[in-house]
């Protein structure tokens, strides 16, 4: 993606709040909240600005794709900034429409009864207006992208709006969540290349498998409430087989992300660089007490560490690739100079 100076300023400026919020989320306590005015403002809570873990998990697959597709890390920064901002707005819009659809159900569940719409702090009409406002606020960011990415961005709103309804009709709504929550992997790639290519699809599928892991862990924290309000979840489907299934999803995610890197031209060592993220995720699965909601929430939130380890692996592999290309260019230049000297020794000294 070619960015004008104005677009760069827009992306970097609007990302300050997004990145700052995510950093505060990384250092927050077990609830993932930042507290302060964010916890007091009903509209901030409607966007989950007080709990930025969701924005981080939404942003990370996009970041993987952007860094993997970019010629260099420096060239990836403006696009990363735009996507960081867009992740906060899109996640906020998704949470707003989710709470709008779930307003009657939320009133019946202790954990969600204090959400702004369910508690009567925000009316359903104002929630829809706020949802529209967030979509419009994200429009300038989307319009900084190329045509392919704009089309994907517009299309991604459809599953975002419909996902909350999936819980009512699907026994495993995490499938719908995985499909809509990881569009960033596709959009991040096309934002750089303007083409939807194999590495982007593999990253999307790998991210989908990762989502099944962390959201199923989260679903176990809510399984008693889900039964009481007749809502489907992967936790209720998998039951005692959860850890075996999540181990399988974890291994599939590792393989798909690794193959995405290889198909994008990263060295085979990329699989080794990814190993710490895989080990971290498998340890999360092993350590989670699926009958303890606090353990489930804590290990769900810790998946941001897994995501950042994947991003670090991509950065290391890209730097290795770039350094290898520089060394090869230096060797070619030295070889050319040697051949020139052998043909015309006097020319070197002239």
N, C-alpha and C positions, 0 to 999 in steps of 0.2 A: 504494500500500500504506500502510495506517495502522499506525504503529508505536507501541507503548506505551513509556513511559520505560524499563521493564525490557528490552524488546527492543532499544532503542537502546544501552543499556549493553552488552548481550550482543554486539551487532554490532561496536561500537567497540572493546570490549576484546579480543575474539577476533581482530579484524583487525590489531591491533598487530603480532602475530607474522607474519601473512601479508604485510602491506605491508612490514614491515621486511625480511623474507626476499627479497621481490621487489626492493626497492631495492638490497640487497646484490648480487643477481644482475645488476642493471643496471650495476653498477660493477666486476663481476668480469672475469677474464681470458678468454682464448679458449675455455676449456672450459666456461664458464658456471657453474663451481663456486664455492662459498663457502669450502671448506676447513674447518679446525678440527675440532671435535667432530662436526659433521655428516658429514664425510667418514669419520670413524672408526666411527660408529654404524651397524651393518648395517640397522637399521630406518629410520633417517633416510635412508640411501642407497636403501633399497627404495622409499621415498616420493619419492626424488629431491629431498629438501630441500637437498642440496648443489648442485643444478643447477636453480634456480628459474625458468629461462627458460620451461619448459612451463607453469607456473602463470600466468605473465604472459600468454602467448598464449591460455590458456584463459579468463582473466579479461577480456581486452580487449573481445571482442564483447559480453559482458554489460554492461561499462561503457558502451559505445556506446549500447546500447539503454536503459539506465537513465537516462543523462543526456538522451538524445533524448526520452524519454517523460515525464520529470519536469517539473513546472511551473517549477522553478527549480533551480539547482545546489545550493543549500543543502538543499533537500528531497531531493536525490538522495544526499547523503553517507551517511546511515545504511544505505541499501540497498546502496550501493557497498561499505561496510564488511562487511556480511554476505556479499556475493558474493566479496569478496577472500578471506575466511576459507574459504568453501565451495570456492573454486577450488583452494586448497592441499590440502584434504582429498580432493576428488574426483580431482584429478590424482594424489595419492598412492595412492588406491585403484585408479585405472586402471593406474598403473605396477606396483603390487603384483600385480594379477591378470594383467597382461601378462607379468611375469617368472615367474609361476607356470606359465602356459601354455607359455612359451618356455624353460623351465629346461633342457631337453635340447639345444635348438638353441644357447642361449647358451654352453654348454660348448664348442661347436665353433668359436666365433668369438673371436678374441683380445680385441677391444674389449669384449665382453660377458661374458667368462669370469669376470671378477671381481665380477659382480653377486651380491648376497648369497645368493640361492637356488642359483644355478649353482655358486658357490664353497663351498657347504655351510655358510655362516654362519647361514642361516635355513632351517629345514626346510619342505617343502611344506605340512605340516599347520599349522605356526605362521604361514606366509604367509597361508593362508586365514583363520585366526583374526584376523590383523592386518588383512586386507581387511575383514572383518566389523566389526571395531572402528572402523575409519575411517568406514565407512558409518554406524554408530551415532553416532559423534562428530559427523557432519554433520547428524544428524536434528534436534537443537534449532534449528539455523540454518534448515533447511527449514521447520520448523513455525512459524517467525516469518512465513512468507509466506502469501499468500492461497491459496484452494483450487485455482485454475487452475495456479498456479506449483508447488504441492505435487504435483499430478498429473504435470506435466511433469518435475519433478525425479525422481519415482519411475520414470517411464518411461525417463528418460535413462540409468538404470543398466543397462538391457538392452543397448543398443549398446556401452556401456563394457565390459561383461563379454565380449561376443562379438567386439569388434573384433580382439583378438589372433589369433583364429582366421581372420579374413579374409585374413591374409597367406598362409595355407596353401591357400586355395581361389580367391582373386581375383588376377588379374594386376595389378590396380591397386587395392591396399588403401587408398590415400589417399582414395578415394571414401568408404569406410566411416569412416575417421578424420574426414573433413570433416563427415559427417552427425552423428557423436556428439560431436565436440569443440566444436561451435558451438551446442549447445543453450542456452548462456548468452544468446545473442541473443534467443531466444524467451522464456526465463525472466526475463531482465532487464526485458523489455517488460511481461510479464504481472504481474510483481511490483509495477509501478507502476499499471497500468491494470486488471488483473484480466481482460483480454481479449486474445485472440490476433488481432492486426490486421495489415493489409497492411504497414506499416513494419517490423514484427518479422520477417515472412516475407522481405522484401527484404533486411534486414540479415543474416538467417540465410544466404540464398543468396550474398550478397556475401562473408560470412565464409568460407563453404564454398570459394569461388573463391580467396580469400586463402590458405586452408590448402593448396590444391593447389600454390600457388607455393612456400611456405616448406617444406612437407614433401617436395616433390619435390627441392628443392635439398638437403635433408638426406639424402634417399634416395641421391643421387649419391655421398655420402661412404661409403655402405655397399654400393654396387652389386656390388663384387667378392665380398664376404661373402654377399650375397643369392644370387648365382649358385651359390656353393659349397654352400649349404645348401638350395637349391631353393625360395627364398622370392620371391614376386612383389613388384614395386614399379613405380611410375610411371616411375622413372628407367630401368628396363630396357625399358619399353614405348616411351617417347619417344625414347630414345637421342640421336642427333644433332639431332633436332627439338625438344629440350627447351626451348631458349630461345624459340623461336617460340611454342610452346604456352603457356609461362608468361607471355609477354607478352600473349597473348590472355586468359588467366585474370586477369591483373592489370587489364586494361582492363574486363573484365566486372565485377570486384569494385568498381572505381571507379564504374562506371555504376549498379550495384545499390545500393551504399551511398548514392550521390548521390540516386537516386530514392527511397530510404527516407526521407532527410531531407526531400525536397520533399513526399512524401506525408504526413509528420508535421507539415507546416506551416512548415518552415524556409524562409528566403528563397532565391531562385535563386542568390544569391552563394555558397551552400554548396558548389556545385561548384568554385568558385574556391578556397575555403578548403581543400578536399580536395586540390587540385593538388599541394602539397608532398609529401603522403603518396604520391601516385601517382608523382611524379618519383623519390622515394626508392626506391620498390619497383622501378621500371623500371631504375634505376641498379644496384640489387642484382643483378638478373637479368643485366644487361650485364657487371658486373664479376666475377661468380662464375666461377672456373675449375672446371668440372664434373669435371675429372679430378684435382683436388687436394682431398683430403678436408678439409684445414685451411681452405681457402678456402670450401668448402661449409658447414662448421660455423659459421664466422665470419659468413657472410652469412645463414645460417638464423637465428642468434641476433639479428642486426641487425634482423630483422623486428619486434622489439618496438618499435623506434623508429618504424617505419611505423605500427604500431598506436596508439602514443601521439600521433602526428601526426593520425591520424583522430579520436581523442578530442578533441584540441585544436581541430580544425575544428568539431566538434559544439558544443563549449563556446562558441566564438566566435559561431557562428550563433545559438545559443540566447540569448546575451547581447544580440546585436543585435536579435533578435526581442523580447526582454523590454524592452529600452530603447525600441524603437519603440512598443510598447504603452503604456509609461509616458508617452512624449511625446504620443501620441494622446489619452490620458486627460487630460493637462494641457491640451491644446488644447480638448478638449470641455468641460472645466471652465471654461476662460477664456471660451469661446463662450457657455456657459450664464450665466455672470456678466454678460457683456455684454448678453445679451438681457434679463436681469432688470433691469439698470440702465436700459435703454431703455424698459422697460414701467413701471418704478417707480423713478425716480431717488432718491427720498427713502429707499427701503428699504435701499440700499447703505450709507448713513451711519448707519442706526439700529442 
